[in-house]
Structure formats: C-alpha cells, structure tokens
Amino acid sequence: MDAMRGRNMNNYTFRTEVLIFGGAPDATSDLLKMMLNRKDGGPSMSLGNLLGNQLAIPFDNTATPFGCSMVCWCQGDGQKTLLDMCLRLSRMGVPLGHEFKCEWMGWRLSDKGHLMHDCGFDFDPDDDASSSDYNAASITMNQERVEEMVGIFRRFLVHESIKYDPSVAFICAVSKDADYADEKVREAVKLLNLEV
C-alpha cells in the first residue's frame, strides 16, 4: 500500500510501509485508513499515522541520522517467519565505521499467533551521543514504553487484522531528512524481499 507520512515533535519525518502476506489485504488496509479523533481536540488522524508516530517517538530526542522500527505479526505458529523478518531488517545499510544497532522482542497472542517488535538505528561507536541515543531507542531498556506501544497496536489493529491476514509487517523509517526516510523505508522493504 502507499507510504504514510508524518512528523513528530522534534521535526523528525517518518515514512511507513505495510506488507501484507496473503489473506484479504483490503481488511488491514481499510483499518489503517480509519480516521481517529484525538482526546486533546487536535485534528483527527488516520490509524496508520497514529501507529507510525508511536514507532517514531523513541527517536524524538536522538541525534541519529535514521532509525527503523517494525511491528510484525502472524497467525498460528509463524514465529520463525517473524524472526526471519527481524534478521533481514538488521542488515540495514549504514556509513562505513557505523553499526545498525538492532534489538527485537516477541509476544504470544494467546492461541491466535505471535507478534514481534524490532527497532534499530544508525550507531556511531566513536560518538558519545550514540550511547544516549541507544538509551532512548532501546527496546530492552524501555520495556514499559514498548509494552504500551505494542498494546496500542494490538488493540487498534492486530486484534482485527490477524483474523484476515496470515502475516503483516508494519515498517517505519525515521529521519530528519524526509528523502532519507523515504530511501530507508524502501531499503527495508527490499530487505524483506517483498514488493509493495
């Protein structure tokens, strides 16, 4: 489906792509287009942009050139498929001397299936600021925030989507440079070896 675009509070731009494998892709796509009213009275936004913003928030206070985050889920016992997605995403390209620092975590969705969250960013081992970036974006160091974000995905999207689609990947690339965010979300899709 078409990329969704948004901006978080520190002028980071995010781009998202959603990959749907088999099933009835219109069901998940229609859910993502659903408009939501905000409690603070601000302008309504699509569910897709709300979820993209949730994945972009950890990068608000970082100096990283880019970050890439994904939530993926599947029906039944497909956790190997989800792990393979995370491993592929961990190969995101970075400048010479940098690392793509990546972590992931998984959850069982009762008897319905599995869900995984993957998060990584451009890490410069020679830059002290990269260590504080890691503290801000790390899944393992921010488990309470991660559980809250995954809860939003489960409540608003996964609960319905998993009824129709065998597996889905929601990918978000974040950068202060909008063109770079576009480039990185396309790279993520290519790494997953799927056409959007």
C-alpha positions in Angstrom: 0.0 0.0 0.0 1.1 3.6 -0.3 3.6 5.0 2.2 2.2 7.1 5.0 3.9 10.2 6.1 4.1 12.1 9.4 6.2 14.3 11.6 6.9 14.0 15.3 7.7 16.8 17.8 11.4 17.3 17.0 10.8 17.6 13.3 11.8 14.0 12.5 9.9 12.8 9.5 8.7 9.2 9.4 7.7 7.0 6.5 5.8 3.8 6.8 5.0 0.8 4.6 2.8 -2.1 5.4 3.5 -5.5 3.9 0.6 -8.0 3.9 1.2 -11.6 3.0 -1.8 -13.5 1.6 -5.2 -13.2 3.2 -7.5 -10.3 2.5 -5.2 -7.2 2.4 -8.1 -4.8 2.0 -9.2 -5.6 5.6 -5.9 -4.4 7.1 -5.6 -1.5 4.6 -9.1 -0.3 5.5 -8.3 -0.4 9.2 -5.2 1.7 8.7 -7.1 4.4 6.8 -9.7 4.7 9.6 -9.7 8.2 11.0 -9.4 8.7 14.8 -10.5 11.7 16.9 -7.9 13.0 19.3 -8.6 13.4 23.0 -6.8 16.7 23.1 -9.2 18.2 20.5 -6.4 18.3 17.8 -7.0 17.4 14.2 -8.1 13.8 13.6 -5.5 11.4 12.0 -5.5 8.0 10.4 -4.8 4.9 12.4 -1.8 4.3 10.2 -0.3 7.7 11.0 -1.0 7.2 14.7 0.8 3.9 14.7 3.7 5.3 12.7 4.0 8.1 15.2 4.2 5.5 18.0 7.1 3.9 16.3 8.8 7.3 15.7 8.5 8.6 19.3 11.7 6.8 20.7 13.8 8.8 18.2 12.5 12.2 19.3 15.5 13.0 21.5 18.2 11.4 19.5 20.8 12.7 17.0 20.8 9.5 14.9 20.8 10.0 11.1 18.0 7.4 10.9 16.1 4.8 12.8 13.9 1.9 11.5 11.3 0.1 13.5 8.8 -2.7 12.7 5.9 -4.4 14.3 5.0 -7.7 12.6 2.5 -10.4 13.5 1.3 -13.7 12.2 -1.4 -16.3 12.6 -0.6 -19.7 14.3 3.0 -20.9 14.8 4.8 -18.5 12.4 7.3 -17.1 14.9 10.2 -18.3 12.6 8.8 -16.2 9.8 8.7 -13.1 12.1 12.3 -13.8 13.4 13.5 -14.0 9.8 11.9 -10.6 9.1 13.8 -9.1 12.1 17.1 -10.7 11.0 16.6 -9.3 7.5 15.8 -5.8 8.8 19.0 -5.9 10.9 21.0 -5.7 7.7 20.1 -2.0 7.1 23.0 -0.1 5.5 24.9 2.5 7.5 28.0 4.6 6.7 31.5 3.0 7.0 32.5 2.7 10.6 28.9 2.8 11.9 26.7 0.0 13.1 23.0 -0.7 12.7 22.2 -1.3 16.3 19.1 -3.5 16.4 17.0 -5.3 19.0 13.7 -7.2 18.9 11.2 -8.7 21.3 8.3 -11.1 20.8 4.9 -11.9 22.4 2.4 -14.8 22.0 -1.1 -13.7 21.1 -3.0 -16.3 23.1 -3.9 -19.1 20.6 -4.2 -16.7 17.7 -0.5 -16.2 16.8 2.7 -14.3 17.5 3.8 -10.6 17.4 7.4 -9.2 17.3 8.7 -5.7 17.6 12.1 -4.7 16.0 13.9 -1.4 16.5 17.3 -0.3 15.2 19.2 2.9 14.4 22.5 4.2 12.9 25.0 3.9 15.7 28.4 5.6 15.6 30.7 3.9 18.2 33.1 6.9 18.1 30.3 9.4 19.1 29.4 9.6 22.7 25.9 10.9 21.7 25.2 7.5 20.1 25.2 5.9 23.6 22.5 8.2 24.8 20.6 7.5 21.5 20.7 3.8 22.4 19.3 4.5 25.9 16.4 6.4 24.3 15.6 3.9 21.4 16.5 0.6 23.0 13.7 -1.9 23.4 15.2 -3.8 26.3 16.0 -0.6 28.2 12.5 0.9 27.7 10.2 -2.1 28.2 7.3 -0.2 29.8 7.1 2.1 26.9 7.4 -0.8 24.4 4.6 -2.7 26.2 2.4 0.4 26.0 3.1 0.8 22.3 2.6 -2.9 21.5 -0.7 -2.7 23.4 -1.9 0.2 21.1 -1.0 -1.9 18.1 -2.8 -5.0 19.5 -5.9 -3.0 20.5 -6.4 -0.9 17.3 -5.0 -3.1 14.6 -3.7 -6.6 15.3 -6.8 -7.9 17.0 -8.8 -7.4 13.8 -6.0 -7.8 11.2 -4.9 -11.2 12.3 -8.4 -12.6 11.6 -7.9 -12.0 7.9 -4.2 -11.8 7.1 -1.7 -14.7 7.7 1.1 -12.2 8.5 1.7 -8.5 8.3 4.7 -6.2 8.8 4.3 -2.5 9.7 7.6 -0.8 9.0 8.6 2.8 10.0 11.7 4.7 9.0 12.6 7.9 10.8 15.0 10.7 9.8 15.2 14.5 10.0 15.8 14.3 6.2 12.5 13.4 4.5 14.2 12.0 1.4 16.4 9.8 3.6 13.4 8.4 5.4 11.9 7.6 2.0 15.1 5.9 1.0 15.4 3.9 4.2 11.8 2.6 4.2 12.3 1.4 0.6 15.5 -0.3 1.7 13.6 -2.1 4.5 11.0 -3.4 2.0 13.8 -4.6 -0.3 15.5 -6.4 2.5 12.2 -8.2 3.3 12.3 -9.4 -0.3 8.7 -8.4 -1.0 7.0 -6.0 -3.4 4.7 -3.3 -2.0 
